[in-house]
Amino acid sequence: MRRSASVLAALVALTALSGCGGNGKNDTGNAGRAPGPEALKDAKGPVTVTLWHGLGDTNAVALQKLVDRFNDQQRGKIKVKAVYQGQYPDVLAKYTAAIRDKSTPSLLLSYDISTGFLHDAGQTVPAQDLAEANPGTLSLDDIRPAARNYYSAQGKLMAVPFNTSMPMLYVNDDLLKKAGLPANTPLNTLDQVVAAAKTVHREVPRAGGLVQPFDTWWIEQLTAAAGVPYCGPDNGRKGSTASSVKLTSPQQRKAIGAVSDLYTSGAGLDTGEDGSNAVTAFQQGKVAMMFNSSGAAGKVKEGADFRYRALPYPLSGPAATSGSVVGGAAMWVNGPGHSAAEQAASWQVAAFLASPASQEEFSRATGYAPINKKVDALPGQKKTLAARPDLKAVIDQFNRTPATTATAGCLTGAMPTVRADVLSPIQSAFAGKTPLDAALKNAESAANRDIERYREQAGQ
């Protein structure tokens, strides 16, 4: 399987860890106290905050509008310069180089699977310390638990989530009806979804039952929805760093096998790794159901001329311990090389971008779910959700997702390469070219070699 340029960029970041200047001992943050508002009072002239991000197109425009507003409010005190650094893996690669060159940005917006690397690099100030040093700026209790859970290690929040997404189930109700399925067909569990997909494929000529992007985020989602950790021990969240990947537990075998069976039987539609291709197939009525990110909700709405719903991602494990893993990106305040005033100013920016007003505006412009719970009580948000049941389903899923070890996802700096290693064997199994059990073992072995190599480089 060809590795994409984005994965290669992530490999560069991984390889560079040992020389990045981070402590490599899994103790994110600077020694010493996080700076508070007094640091800004002592500053002479406006403090410049450089914000690196990987948001393009509509998302970049929405971010810049918020930055412009912040700059207007803080004129003469803080000046934010938002800089697009390419797609997320490019941002991570440039950030890794910047650590070596001692030229990191004040504030970094980086994607979900960079969390382990940024945690290990030890270049950032924990968000929880900054929140405590700056009372009244951002209440961490307002952050949705599922998002807070993902960006925490050993119980401490490391970064402030900004743009977050969830896996969702999109359902073409017209195709289900054509297949003879009742309007209230339950689709809460993976077994129910698989049964409905098989029925549609059997009863409706040329219609597929299920489509999903062929990337390994969905294997991680099947694992979390089964209520088991992806990495051991404890997904690397409880004191010990992640030292292995697990893909062959009975719960995973059952869940992954159920979806694999759809594809090998012809009920699953293969549209490749690009989530946009899956959306197109769904919009064209070629398939009854789709697993895709909540970030696809806006695009689905634009092109679907049939009755459809967005539903929570189905579970195969107990509701109390199973759920989804968030995607998206979070804001990291950098410490070494940045003055106390710059760190305090960076925190002010992060708190502003995570505020209810900013999150409501960004969510409405982009489709990302607001990470601040207080958005739900805003009149504008209530009106939006009343008109958009698909967006309400995303919020409902966020609020119902338990903050457990399984839903926290795996915390390891090797995650970009782990995803690359798992992808090829799984795709081969779903294509019917490799028996699933052999594929899972191959993927598990390759991923474990990467984690072992990473741990050696990081001194863990």
N, C-alpha and C positions, 0 to 999 in steps of 0.2 A: 504494500500500500504506500502510495506516495505521501510524504510528509509535506504539509503546506508550509509556505514561507512564514506564516504566523507561528507555527510550531517550532520551526528552526530558530526564529527569533527568541522564543522562550527557552530553547536549549542553550542559546548563548548566555542568557541570563542565569540559567542554572549553573553552567560551567564556571561562570565568573564569580560565583558566590564566595569561593574560598579566598579570592583576592580582593573582595569588595570593600574590605575595611569594616565589615560588620563583625560582631563578636562571635556569631555562629553558635551561641550557646542558648538560643531560645529565650532570651530575656529582653524582649522588645522594649526600646525606649532608652532615654538618657538616664545616667545616674543623677540624682538630685531632684529638686522640686520643680514641678511644672510652673512656668511663669503665669502670673495673674495680671489683672488690669493695671497694677502699679507699674509694670514694665512699659506699658504704652504711655503712661503719664510722663515718664522720664525721657521718652524719645524726643529728639530734636527734629522737627519737620515731619512730613508725611512718611509713614512706613510703607515700603513697597512689598507686596506679596505676589510672588510669581506662582501661578497655578498651572500645572501641566495636566492635560487631559487627553482622552482619546475619543471624544464625542464628535461626530460629524453631522453634516446636513441639519435637519430640523432640531436635533438634540443640541448641536453646537449653538444654534441661534438662540434657543431657549436659555441655555446656560449664560450666554453673553448678555442677554437682557437682564438677567438677575445680577450679573457682575456689574453692569452699568448702573443699576439701581443702587447697589451697595456703594459703589464709588461716589454716587451723588450724595448719598446719606453721610458718607464718611469723608467728604471733601476736606482736604487739608490735614487729615489724620491718617487715613489708610488708602493706598492705591493698589488695586488688584490688576495684574496683567495676566489674562488667561491665554495660554498658548497651546494650540493643537499640536500634538506630537505624533500623529499617525494613529493607526488602530491600536487596540489595547496591547497586543504583544510588542508592538514597536515602542510604545510608551515604557513598557517594562525594560526592554533592552536598553533604551536611552537612559533610563533611570539608573540601571546597573552601571553603565559607563560613567554616569555623573557621580556615582558614589566613589568610583576609583579616582575621578578627577576632582573630587571635593567641590562639585558644582551642582548639587541637588537643588530642586526647586523648593520654595517655601512650603508649598502645599501640593500634594500629588493625588489626583483622582485615578485610581487603578482598579482593574477588574478583579472579579471574585477569586479566581484561582491563583492570583499573585499574593494572596493573603499569607500563605505559609512562608513564601520567600521574604516578604516585607517584615513579617514577624521575626524571622531568623536574622535578617540583616542588621537589626538593632539600630536603625538610623532615625527612627521616629519616636515621637512622644505619645504615650498612650492617651487616647481620647478621654478615658475615664479620669486620668490625672488632671488633664486640662479642664474638664468640666468641673471638677472639684475645686480647682484653683480659680475658676471664673464663675462664681455663683450668679444665677440669674440670666445666664446666656443661653444654655440649652439643658433642659432636664432629660437625662438619659432614660428616665422612666417613660418618656413620651415616644421613644423609638419602638417600633413594633418588635415584639419579642423574637420573632423568627429571624429578622434582620440583625438584631443585636446579638443573637446567639451565634450567627455565622461569623461575625467579625470580633468575637471574643476568644481569648485563650486563658485557661486557668481562671475563668470567671471574670476577667478584666476586659473591658471594651478597648480595642486597639485603634479602631478607625471609625469614623462616622459614615454610615451608609448614606448614599445620595440618590442614585438611580437604581431601583431594585425591580426585579421581575420574578415571576413564578411560572412553573410549568402548568399548562391548562389543557383541558379536553374541550375541543370544539366539535359540535355535533350538528350535522345536517339533518334536521327533523323531517324534511320532505323525503329524503332517501330512507330513513327509518320507517316512515309510513308506507312507502312503496314496497318495502320488504315485509310488510304485515306486522311490524312491531308497534305496540300501543304508544300513545304520546307520553305516557308516564313510565316508560321502560326505565327501570332503575339502572343507573350507570355510576354508582358510588364505589364499586370495587373493580379491581382488574378483571376478575372472573366475569363480571357482568359485561364489561366493555368487550372482552374477547368473545363472549357468546353472541353479543349483538353484531360484532364485526363479521363473524362467520355467517350469521343469518343473512345479512345484507349481501355478502358475496355470493351466497347460495341462491338467493331469491331475486336479485336484481342483475340482469345481464350486464356485463362489462363494468360493474361498479366494484370498487375496492371497499374493504371494511375499515381499514385504518392506515393512516400515513403518519410518519414522524421524521424529522430530520435525522440523518444517520450519523450523529456524533455521539460521543460517549457521555455527554451530560445526561442523556436519557438512561444510561445504565446506572449512573449515580442516583438518578431520580427513582428508578425501580427499586434500588437498594434501600433508600431512605423510606420509600413508601411501604417497604416490607418490614420496616422497623429495626433494621440491623445496620451497624456501622460499615462504612466502605473500607476503612483502614483500622488497623489495630496498633496499639491498644486504644480503645475509646475514641477513635477518629483523631487521636493526637490532641485531645481537648482537655485532658485531666492530668496534667503534670508530666507525663512522658510524651516524647515526640512520636509521631507516627513511624512505625518501623516495618509495616507490611500492608499490602492490599489484599482484601478478601473478596473473591468473586464466586466462591463455590459453596457457600453455606446453603443449607436446604431451602431457606427462605428466598435467597437470591436465585437459586437454580429454578425454583418453581415460577417466580415472577418473570425472570428473563426468558425462561423456556416458553411461557405462555405467549409472549410477544413474538419470540422466534418462530413458534409454530404457525402464527398467522402469516408470516412471510414465506416460510417454506411451503405452506399449503396454497399460497396464491391469494389469500385474503388481505395480505398487507401490500401496500403500494410503495415501491422503492423509488424515491425521487432524489436520492443522493443526500449529501451532507448539508446543503444550503436550505435553511428553513424557509426561504422565500419560495423555493420550488414546491415545497409541501403546501404552502398557502395557495399558490396558483392552482394546484391540483384540487384543493378543497373548494376554492372559489368556482372552479369549472364543473363542480358536481361529480367529479370522478371518484370520490371517496366519501364514505359516510361520516367518518370521525378522524380527528387529527389531534395528535399531541404536539403542542407548540408553545412557545413562550407567551406570557401575557403581553409582551411587547409587540406581538403580532396582531393584537386585537384591532388596532386602527386599520391596518391593511386588510384584514378579513372583512371588516365592516364596509370598506370602500367597494369591494368587488362581489360580495355575495348577494345574489338576487333570489335567494330562497330563505326559508325559515331556518334559523340556526340558533344555537345556544353556546355559551361558554360555561363550562362546569369545572369544579375542582378536579385536580389530578387524582385519579382513582387509587385507592389504597389496596394493599394485599396483606398488611399487618394490622395489629391492634391500633385503634384510633388514638389511644392515649400516648403511644410512643412512636407512631409512624406519621409521615407527612412528606412535605417537599423541602428541597434545599433551594435557598434563594440564589438568584443570579444578579448580575449588574456590577456596580462599582461603589467604592467607598473613598472617603477623603482621609489622607494621612498627613499629619503635621510633622515636618522634619525638624530634627534637633541639631545635630552636629553641624557647625558651620553657619548657623543662623542665630542671630542675637535673640535675647529674651523678648525684646520688643517685636521682632519679626514673628517669633513663635506665638506670642499673644495675639498679634494681629491676624495671623493665619487661623487661629482658633475662632476669632470673631467672624471671619469669612465662613468657616465651616458651620458655625452656629447659625449664621444668617441663611445659608443655603439649605440647612436642615429644618428651618423654622416652618410652622404651618403655612404661612402665606406663600413662601417660596416653593414649598413642596406641592401645594395645590396648583400653583401656576405651572410649574414644570411638568407635573403629571398631566394636566389638561393639554399642554402643548405636545407632549411626547408619547403618552400612553404608559409611561412607567408608573408603578404604584407609589403613592406617597409613603415615605417611611415614618412620618410623624403621625401618631394616632389622633392628634388634635385636629387634623385636617377633616376627619370624619364628621365633626360637629359644625363645620363651617357651612353657612347657607348655600354658597355656590357649589360646594362639593355634594351636598344633599340633592340639589337640583340636577347636577350632572349624573349622579348615580341613579336617580329616578328615571332618567331618560336613557341610560346606558346599562342595562342589566349585565352585559359582558364585563364592564369595568367593576360593577358591584361584586360580581363573582370573584374577581381577583382580590378585592379587599377582604371579602368574607374568608377566602382561603388563607390569606395572610393571618387574619385574626384567629383562625381555628387551628393553625399549624402549631403543634406543641413544641416548645423549646427543649428538645431532647438531644442526646448524643447522636442519634441517627440523623436528625434533621439539621444538625450543625454542619454536616459534611466533613470531608477529610481535610485536616490541616497539615500540609506538608509542602515544602518548597519544591518538591519534585512533581507537583501536580500537573504542570503543563506536559511533561514528558510521559507521565503515567497515562494521561488521556490519549496521547499519541500511540502508546504501546497497546492500549486496550482496543483501540478502534479497529485495527485491521483484522484481528482474530474474530471479533464480534461480527463484523460485516461479512466475513467469510461464512460464519455459521448461519447468519440470517439469509444468505444467498444459497444455502444448502450445499456449500462446497466442503465444509468441515463439520463433523459432529459437534454439537454444542458443548458437550462436556470436555472434549479435547480443546476446543477454542477457549473455554473459560480457564482451563488450566494453563494454556499457553499465555493467555493475557495476564493471568495472575503472576506467572513466573517472570515475564518481561517487566511488569510493573514493579515487582519486588527487587529486581536487579537495579532498576533506576533509583528506587528509594534507598537501597544500600549504598549506591554510588554517591547519591546526594548527601547522605548522612556522613560518609567519609569526608567529602569535600567541606561540609559545614562543621566538621569536628564534633558531631553529635554522638 
